[in-house]
Amino acid sequence: MATQYDYDVLYIGSGHGTFDGAIPLAARGKKVGVIEDDLIGGTCPNRGCNAKITLDAPVALTRLTEQMNGIVTGGISINWEQNEKHMHEVIDPLPDMIAGLMKSVHIDLIKGYGVLSDPHTVMVDDQAKTAENIVISTGQHPHRLDIPGKELAHDSEAFMNLKHLPRKIVIIGAGYISMEFATIANAAGADVTVMTHGDRVLRKFYQPFVDQVVADLKARGVKFIYNAEVSQLEKSTDGVVVHYNDAQLDADWVLDATGRKPNVDGIGLDKVGITYSTNGIAVNDHLQTNVNNIYASGDVIDKEQPKLTPTAIFESMYLMHHFAGDSDEPIKYPAIPSVVFTSPRIAKVGVSPDEAAQNEHYQTATNHLPDDWYRQVTKETLGDNVLVYNQQHQLVGATEMSDQAEDAINTLLPAIEFKLDADQLGRLVTLFPSIAADTMGQL
């Protein structure tokens, strides 16, 4: 007699690694449960992508009016309080909306902290929930400095919830969170200093483009302190003193943007014998852990692919098809783009310019975008891209720095993912004028 479980599939965590696939899976008749002890939807809708891009929208507008100065008259400034209020108008309804979608297909939303107790059981506040298959989708959390006074630093969520913008902000870190929030805070009028552990920022992005973005931020007043070994944070009369190397720096507010860590602690991985490390949970090419019926999805996985929302969505949908019986094929990741929302943005996908430079089988083409008529419409002054081709002259990679880099890279995704040839590209008729037409015209 087959074992009767509470659920066909039980998810721990409710972010994009869960709900994008769990909803269609339940709609197809599978009994699905989702355990969540925090806001439904996870990091991205509540304290990540959606919040960040809302805060950034006025920054992009100020950059555009700056470029169009003389054509557009009258200065504009960002009202931080109203911007933060608007952010909450955008994101606060999202948990209920996502929960509503899950409930509409009869997914059980289980409030509480899930801990694995055996391969088929998750304990939620001393209540056992059983499932044929379990998916760990617990995401990541901000890394925190382990130094004296670390409690005086704040994380990215705290920044996005600031009711009033501090006058002098110190950001410790050199990744995309550091650079995006430095851009936003500077544009809103704060005095910003970025402290980096090494001598570069945005290491995973093409450095000639990063250098241009950094130079622009420096021209706008953002200060960079490289090779800073932050040793202590100390409370002062009216703020925080940041001790580093043999120097110190006064701040009103400190952001710890030193990275993110997978949520692998306290969820019972050791008890059931799941293999994991500080980089996340180990999975095979079916997103399966070393315990056969337990899978992982999203940012908690130890993987080479970028830990981004689109990756988590793709993994969640892969597992949906797997559990629904559509396919037992291993996961085959597509070309996954990434972007840092500075102003201008830097976006990339596929083979990088640095990889191409080290492989004789690739050729590159570089375009200085302000030379193009369409970029002159909004008087862009910063903008370049590098396109990478294989020996069949198929596009295999693209990196762009511009005001609309994310849209340009999105336009090129089909060409890269499906290795379109010249005849196939010729079948794509884009709207004109548009960033898609401009971008495709460079191929």
N, C-alpha and C positions, 0 to 999 in steps of 0.2 A: 504494500500500500504506500502510495507516494506521501511524502511529508507535506503537511498543510502549513503554509506560512501565512503571515498577515498580509504580505505584499509580494508581488512579482519582483518589483524593484523598489528599493528604499535608498533615498539619497540623503547624505549628511551634508548639509549646506544648501542654500537656495539661490546661489548666484547664476551667472550665465552658463557655467559648467553644468548646471542642473536644469533650469526651467526651460531653456530653448528646446531641449530634447524631451524633457519629462512631459510637457504639455501634449505634443503630438503622440507620444507613446501612450499616455492615458486615454487620449481620444480614440486610439485603436483598440481599446478594451483591456489593456493591462492595468492591474491594480498597483497604484503608485503611491508612495508616501514620501514626504519631504520633511526633514528635521531641520529646524532653524532656531537658534537662541537669540538672534539679533534681528535686524530689519530684513524683511523679505526682499530678495533681489541681490543681496551681497554688496560688494564694494562698488562696482561700476555705477549703478544707478544712484546709490545713496551717498557715497563719499569718494567718488572717483571721476570717471570720464564725464558723466552728465553734468555734475556740479562744476568741474573744471572748465568745460567748454562754455558753460553759461557765464562764468566769471570772465572768461576771455573775450566774449563777444564784443563788449565795449572797447577792449584794447584794440581789436582789429578795426573797429570803427574809427578810433582816434588815429591809427596809422593811416587809414585811407584819407581822412580829412587833412592830415598833415601833408600827404603826397599831393593832394589836390588844392593845397593852399594857393589862394589867389583866384582860383576858379570857384572854390567854396570859401566864403568869407565868414569870419567869426570863429573864435576859438571854442573848443569844447573840452570838458574835463569829466573825469569819472567820479561819480558820487558813490563811494564805497558802501555806505549803509544801504542805499537803494539797490546797488548791484547784488549785495549779499542777500537782501530781502527777495529780490527777483529770483535768485538762484533757488531759494527755498520754495518759491511759487512753482518753479519748474520741477524740482525733485521730490518734494514732500508727498505728492499724490502717487508716486511711482510704486512704493511697496504695496499699497492697497490695490493698485491696478494689476500688478503682477500676481498678487494673491488671488484676485478675482478671476484672472485667466486660468489659474491652476484649479481653483474651486469649480469653475464652469465645466471642467472635464472630470470632476470627482476625485481629484488628488487630495489626499489627507495631509493637511498642514499640521505638523506636530511641533508645538512650541517647547523648546528646551534644548539642553546640551547633550548631544549624542556621543556615546562612548561605546566602542566595540567591546563585546564580552566573549563572543565566539564567532566563527565564520558566517553565521546566519543571524546573529542577534546584536542589536544595538540597544543599550540601556539609555533611557531618557528619564532623568529624575526618578530612578529606581523602578521604572516601568519598562518591561521588555517589549521590543518591537522586532519581529522576525521577518526575514525576506529570503527569497530564493537567490536574488542577486543584490549586492550592496554597492553603491557608488560613493566614493569619498570625494567631495567637491568643496573642500573647506577653504580654499583660496590662500591668500597671504595676509600678513599684517606688517605694519611699518617696523623696520629695524630700529633699535634704539641704542644710542651711544652708551657704553658702559664706563662712565667716568664719574668722579665726584660732582654732584650737582646736576646729574642727568635729568632729575625731575623738573628742572627749570626750563628744559627744552620741550617743544611741542611737536606734534606730528601733523601730517598733511590734512587730516580731518579738522583739526583745531584751526588751521589756517583758513580753511574754507568756511568756518563758522565764526570767524572774527566779526563781532558786531561793529567794532571801530578799528580802523587800520592803524597799527602802531607807527610812530614816526620813524624809528630806526630799527630795521629788521636785519638780523644776521641769519643766513641760510648755510647750514653745514651739509655739504654733499655736492656731487657733480653730475648727477643723473638727470633724467627728464623731469622729475618732480621739482628738483632744485631750479632748473632753468625755466620751466613754465611758470612757477610761482614767482621767481625773480622778475620775469617779464610782466606779470600781472601787477605785482606790488609796486614796481617802479612806475608803471604807467598810471597807477592810481595815486602816485605822489609820495610813496615811502622812500626813505634813504636805505638802499639795499646793498649789503655786502655778502658775496658768495665766498665761502671758504672750502677749498678742495684738498683732499688728502694727497693727490698727485699733482701733476703739472698740466693735466688736460681735463676737459669736461666732455660729456656726451661721447664717451669712448667708442660706443657701438655705432656711431654715425660718422660719415665721411668728414675728416678733419678740416680740409680746406673750406667746406661749407660751414662747419661749426665755427671756425675762426672768424668768418664774416659776421655771423650772428653775435658772437662774443664782442667783436669790435663795435658793432652797432649798440649793444647794451652798454658797453663802456662809455661810448659817446653820449649816451643818455644818462650817465651818472652811476651806473651799477659798478661797484668795485669788486675786484677778484683778488683773493689772497690764495696763492697756490702753495702746495706742499705744506699745508697747515696741519700740524699735529695738535689737535685740540685736546687738552689735558684736564681741564676743569671748567665748570660753570659756577659762578659765584653770585649770590644775590647782592645787589647794591641798593642804595637808598631808593632809586627810581627806576631800576631795571635789572639787567644782568651783565656781569663782566665775563667775557669769554677769554680764557687763558689758552694760549697756543704758542708753541715753540718757546721763545724767550720774551714774548710780548703779550699784550692783552688788548681787548677791544670792548668798548661799551655798547650795549644794545638795549632797546626797550623790549624786544621780543626775539626769541631764537627758535628757528625751525630746524628740527633734526630730519634731514632728507637724505639719510645715509643708506637708503635701500629698503628692500622688502624681503620678508622671510616667509617660507611656506608654513601653514598652520598644521604641523604634524604632532605637536605635543598635546598630551592629555586627551587623546581620542582613542586610546586602546590599541595602537598599532603594535606595541611590544607584546601585549597579551595574546593577540592572535597571530603573531609572528610575521607581520608584514615588513618587507624590506624597505627602508627609507634612509635618508641622510639629511644633512642641513640644506641640501638643494631640493628636497621634496621626496615624493613617493616614487619608487622604481616601478615601471610598468613595461609590458611587452608591446608588440605591435598590434595588439587588440585592446590596449589600455587596461590590461588585466594585471593585477598585482601577482605576487608569488602565491597568494591564496586564491584558488581558481575562480571562486564566485564573487570575489571582491575586486572592483575596478576603481579607477581614479580618473578625474576629469578636471580640466582647468589649471589654474596657477599652482595648485599643490603638487602637480607632477614634476618630477625631475626630468627635464627634456631639453633638447637643443632648440626647439622652436621657440619663438618669442612668447613670453607669458603676457598675452594680451587678450582683451575681450573677444576679438574675432577668432582667436585660436580656441578659446574655451567654448564658444558657440559651435565651432566645427566639431570639436570632440564630443560635445553633448549630442549633436545630431548624429554623429557616427554611432554612438552607443544606442541611440534610439533605434536606428536601423538594425543594429546587432541584436538587441533584445526583442525586437519585433519579428525577427527571423527573416528579414529581407536579404541579408548577406552575412557571410562569415569571413569575408575577406579582411585582411589586415588594413589598418588605417593607412591611407595615403594622403599625406598632407599636401595641400596646394601651395602655391606661392603666397606667402603671408606678408603683407606690407606692415610697416610701422612708421610712426610719425611722432615728432616732438612739436607741440603746439607753442613754439616761440613765435615771435613776429620779426622776420618771416619764419614760416615753418620749414622743417627739414623732414622729408618723407623718402622712403626707400622700399624697394622690393627686389627680390631675386639676387643675381650676382652683383656684388658691389664693385665700385671702381678700383678698390685696392686689390680685390681678388682678380679682377681682369688684368691688372698691371703685372700680376705674377704668373699669368697663364697665356702663352702665345696663341692659344686657340680662340681667344676673345679679342674683339676689336671694340673700341669705344668712340663715341662722338659726343662732343661737348657743345652746349648751346648757352650763350649769354642772353638770358631772357629779356632784359630791357631793350635789346635790339629789335625785338619782335613788335609788330604794330599793335597786336592785341594787348600786350602788357603795357604799351604806352597809353592806352585808353585811361588807365588808372595811375599812370606815371610811376610805375614800379622802378625803383632804382637798384634794388638788390634782387638778384635772381640768376641762378645757373642750374643746369642739369647735366648729368652724364648718363648716356644711354649705352648699354653693353649688348653686343651682338655676338652670336656664335659664328662658326665658319659657314653656315648656311644662310647667314644674315637674318636669322630669326632673333627677335628681341628676347634677351634672357635676364636683363636687369635694368633698373632705372633708379637714379637718386636725384632728387630735386630739392633746391632751396628757393622758396618763393612765397609770396602771399597766399597762393592757391596750390601749394605743393601737394596737399592731401588729395585734392580733386584731380590733379594731373596724374598722380600715381594710380588712383582708382581707374582712370581712363585707360591706362596701359595694362592693367591686370589681365584682361582677356588675351591680349597679344602674347604676354609672357606665359600664362598658365597653359594656353592651348597651342603655343608655338605656331602662331599664324604666319603664313607666308605672304608675299606681296599681293598675290591675287586675292587671298582671303581678307587681308587688310583693306583692299580696294572695295570690298563689299560692305564695309562699315561706313554708313553715311551719317555723320554727326550733325547735330544742330549747329547753325552758324548765324552769327558769331557766338562762340562759347569757348570755355577753357578746353573742352574736349576736342573741338575742331583745331584749336591752336596746338594742342599737344600731339594729336595724331598727325598733323601736318609736318611735324619734325621727323617722322619715321622715314 
